[in-house]
Amino acid sequence: MRIKQTETWQVDMGLKEPYTIAYETIDKATNIFLRLQTNTGIVAYGCAAPDEAVTGETPSDVIETLEGIAKPLLMNADPFRRVRITQKLTQAIPKSPSARAAVDMALHDLLGKATGQPLWKLLGGYRDRMLTSVTIGIMGVNETVERARDHVREGFRAIKIKTGSSLEEDVEKVLRIRQAVGKTIGLRCDANQGYSVSDAIEFVRRTRAAKIELLEQPTPREAPDLMGRVVAGVHIPVMADESLMSLRDAFRLARRELADMVNVKLMKVGGIDEALQINAVALAARLEVMVGCMDESALAIAAGLHYALARPNVIYADLDGHLDLMGDPFAGSVILKNGYLYPSEAPGLGAIREKDS
């Protein structure tokens, strides 16, 4: 089997509702899609969701990389020699993680379709569904509380609250949300690097009654020791997100005990294969793992879900990046029911492209 055709295209998708985090407001998402076809007629898909602030790439960077560097490596290649292909790609474009993720994703999709199996089963098949959180961006206290109530009515059982812009408002939001949604809903907080060490510790202390499950990336990623000080000063798990961009980062965080958990996003680390290696480091260091996402098509969400379903120490999922996208060509590639995400039973990633359905 050989890869005989590649196609790359860009899709700009508006968000049904813009949202704000500690350092920016987002109102749209641009994804780059990759289509591979073999000489046997198998068609597979991948997706890149570049974010210059996180992945260091622009959409034009990704298109140029996929067309100018990835395509020559892929044409006439044996797709089952996936590691060989992705190793060459990593050497050629080490600072283009979402572009590498798109190629990795498409090769995994192709593997599943060639064998007739859903990818999560090929990767290990540990579980068949995953509870996901849904995220509330930074907004006023009353609006935040009402949004939390809405999500619970929609069936979500875990809520992630964006914090990091105002300690006083953050504390009030969390305490009021807990009162509004009851004791059984999981609450997670993500400061997106917005706290100082003292503010992070104070936030956790003052919200103790709300029983927060975790605090994500409280301090700036360029000063990893600061997060380690938060870890030592609070009673709940502290998760690294922006501080984890590679396998090397995972090793450093684990070796120095700078985090209790890690958030693995395929777009940050370069795809499923790299995510599995990071997961192995986390397992050895007894770090729990969350699978997270950017503003991604349901195709990329499916890839993150298949990875999460395959490994027992991927305890948490935050795979809601597709829910507000308008015009997603792969909408329907995952199934959301009562707060749980389920994969398609179709082979590979089970990706459903609208024009093919």
N, C-alpha and C positions, 0 to 999 in steps of 0.2 A: 504494500500500500504506500502511495506517495501523495503528498500535498501538491495539487495542480493549480489551484486558484486561491487568491486572497482578495478580500475587499475590505476597505476601511471607509467608514462614514461617520459624520458628526450629527448629533441630535441635541438641539437646545430645548430644554423643558422648563416651563415656568412652574413655580410652586403655587399650590392653591392658597397657601398662606405663608408669607415671609416669616422668618424667625430670627431672633437675635441671640448670640452667645457673647461671651465676655469681651471678645475683640472685634466682632463684625456682625453685620446683618446680611442675611442671605435671602434672595428673592427668586433665584433661578439656578438651574444646574445644567451643565454641559457634559454629556457622556460621548465617548468615542467607541464605536462598535467595530468588531473584527469578525469577518466571516471567512472560514476555511472550507475548501471543498477538495476531496480526494479523488483519485482516478477511479475509485469504486463508487463514487456518487455520494458518499457521506458528507453531510454539511454540519459544521460545528461553529459555535459562536463564543466570543469573548467580549469583555467590556472594560473600558478604562473610565474612571471618574477623577480626572486631574483636579487638583486644588493647589494653586501656587503656594499658599501659606502652609500647606501640610506636606504635599508630595513634591513640591518644587517644580511642577510642570504646568504649562498652559495647554489648552486644547490643541493649538497649532504645533506645540512641541511634540505632543503625542502623535498627531497625524504624521508629522515629518519623521518621527522615529519609527512608527509602524511601517510606513511606506518605504523609507530610505534604508533602514537597517534591519528591521524584523523580516520584511518580505523576502529579501534575498536569502536569508537564513532558512526561511520556511519553504520556499519553492523547491519542489522535488525531494524534500526531506521525508524520511520515514517518521510519521507522527508518533509511533510507539517508542522512539528514542527521545522521549520528552526531556529527560534530564540533560542529555547532550545538547539539545537545542537551547534550553533555558540557561544552561551554563554559559554557552557562547553569547547569549543575549545579555546576561548579567555582566560579563566581561566588557561587552561593547557599550552598554548603557547602564552603568551602575547607579546613576542618579535619576533614573526614570522608572520608579516603581509601579505606577499605574499602567504604563505601557507594557511592562513585563507581566503585570497581572492579567492584562487582556490576552496575551499570548498563552500564558499558563492555563488560564481558564478555558480557552478554546481547545487546547490540547487535551485537557481533562474531559471536556464535553465530548470530544471525538473518541476518546478511549471508551467512555460509557456507551456511546452509540455503536461503536464497533463490536462491543461485547454484549450489547442488548441489556445492560444493567444500569440502574440509577447509580450515580457516582457515589452517594453516601454509603451504599452497600459495598462497593469496590474498595472504598477507603477504610472500611472497618465495621460500619453498620451498628454502632453501639446503641443508638436510640432512633426513633422514627418521627419525633416531633420536638420542638424547642419553644419554651416560653420566651417571648420577647418583651422587652420594655418598649414604651412609646415615649417620645421626648417632648417636653414642654420648654420652649425657648424663654428667654428673659422677657418678661412683661410685668405689668402691675400686679400687686398682690391679689386683689379681688379677681382679676381676670385669670391669673394662674390657678387659683383655687377652683374656679368654675370650669376651667379647662380640664383639671384633674377629675372633677366629677363627671364631665362628659366622657372622658376616656374610660372610666370605670363602667359607665352605662353602656359603652361600646363593647365591653367584654375584656378589656385589658386588665391584667392582674399585677403588672409592674409598671411603674412610672419613673422616668428619669427627668430630673429637674435641673435645668441649666442655672448655675449660680456664678458668683465671682465678680459681680459688678457692685454690689452693696451688701455688706455683712448684715446690717440691721434688717433689710428687706428679705434677704435670704433666710434668716432665722424665722422671721414671721411667716414667710411662705410655707416653709417645711412644717412648722407646728400647726398651721391652719389646714394644710392639705391632709396631714395625718388625722386631724379631727374630722375633716369632711369625708374622707374615704374609708375610715375604719382601720382596724388593726391588721387585716389580712392582706392588704395590698402592699407589695414591695415598693419601697422608695429608695431611689438611687440619686446621688447628686454629682454633677459634673461641673467643676469650676473652670475648666478650659484655661488653666494657668493663671487665673485671676486673683488668687489669694497670696498673701504673705504667709510665712510659717505661723505667726501668732494669730492671724485671722482664721486660718484653717483650723487650728487647734481650738480657738474660741468658738467657731461655728459648730464643730462637732460637740463641744461641751454643752453649748446652749440648746442643741437640738437632740440631746440624748433621749428625751422622752418620746421622740418620734420614731426611734428605732430604725435609723437609716441603715440600709444594707451595706453601702460602700460610698467612699468619696473618690471621685475620679480626677486625676491630674490637678491637684490643688495649686501647684506652684510652677514657675517657668521651667520649660524643658532644658534651657541652656544652663541651669543650675541644679543638677540632679541631687546634690547633697541636701538641698532644701526639702525635697520630697522625703528623703530619708529621715529628716528631723520631724516631719509630720507623722510619718509611720511610727516613730518612737514615742510620739506625744499623744496619740489618740487610741481609742479602744475599738474602732471599727477598721475594716480593711481599707487600705489606700491603693488605688489602681493607677498604674502608669498607662498613659495613652500617647500624647504627643512625644513623650520621652522614649517610646518604643517604635523605632523605624526599621529595625533590622535584627538579624540573628545576633549580631555582636552586641547590640543594645540589650537584648534579653539576657545575655550572659553577664554583662556589666551590672544590670539591675539586680539579678539574682545573686551574684557573687558578693555584692556590697550590701545586700538586704535593703535596697532603697525603695522597694514596693512590696506589697502583699499580693497583688494581682497584676495582670497585664491585659490590656485591650488589644487584641490582634485584629487589624483591619487589612484585608487583602490588598487594598490600594496603597497602603503605607509600606507593606513588606515585600510586595512583588508577586503575590499569588499564593495558591494553595500549597505547593511544595514547600515554599519558605515558611508558610504558616505552620505546617506540620513539624518542621524542624524547631521553630520557636516553641511550639507546644511541648516538644520533647525536653527542651531546656527547662521550661516551666514545671513540667512534671517532676524532673529530677530535683528541682529546687523547692518543690512543694508549694508552688505558686498556682493559685486558681486562675482560670482564663475566661475572659469574655470575648466573644466574637462581636465586633462592631462594624460600622459602615460609614461611608460618606453619603452624599446625596446621589444615590446610585439607582440605576435601572433595576427592575425586578430580576433581570438576568444575573447581575452581580450579586444581588441579595441571595439568589438561589445558590451561587457558588459559596458564599459565606456560610449559608445554612448547611450545605452538604459537608463542608469541613467540620462544622460544629457537631453535627450528628454522628460523626465518625469517632470522636474521642471523648472518653469519660470525664476528663478534667476540664473540658470546656463547659463550665457550670452555668454561665450567664450568656444571654444573647441580647444585643441591642441592634436589631435588624429592622429598622423602620424607615430607612432612607428613601424607600420607593413610594411610601404611602401618599405623599402629597404631590408627586410628580404628575404633570399634565403632558400627555402625548408620549408616554413611555411605549416604545415599539414592542417591548417584551412584557407588558403588563399581564399578570396571570401566571407567571412562571413559578410563583410560590402561592400557597393557600394559607390565609389567615382565618383562624376560627377560635373564638373565645380566648384571645390572647396568645394562642399557640401558632407557630408557623409549621406548616407541613410541606414536604417536598412533593413535587410531581412524581408519579411512579414511572414516567416515561424515561427512556434511557438517557444517560449522560446527566446534564444539569436539568433536563426536563424543560428547557427554555421554550417558551411559546412566543413566536414572532407573529405579530398581529396579521401581517399580510399573508402568512403561511397557514393561519388557523381557519 
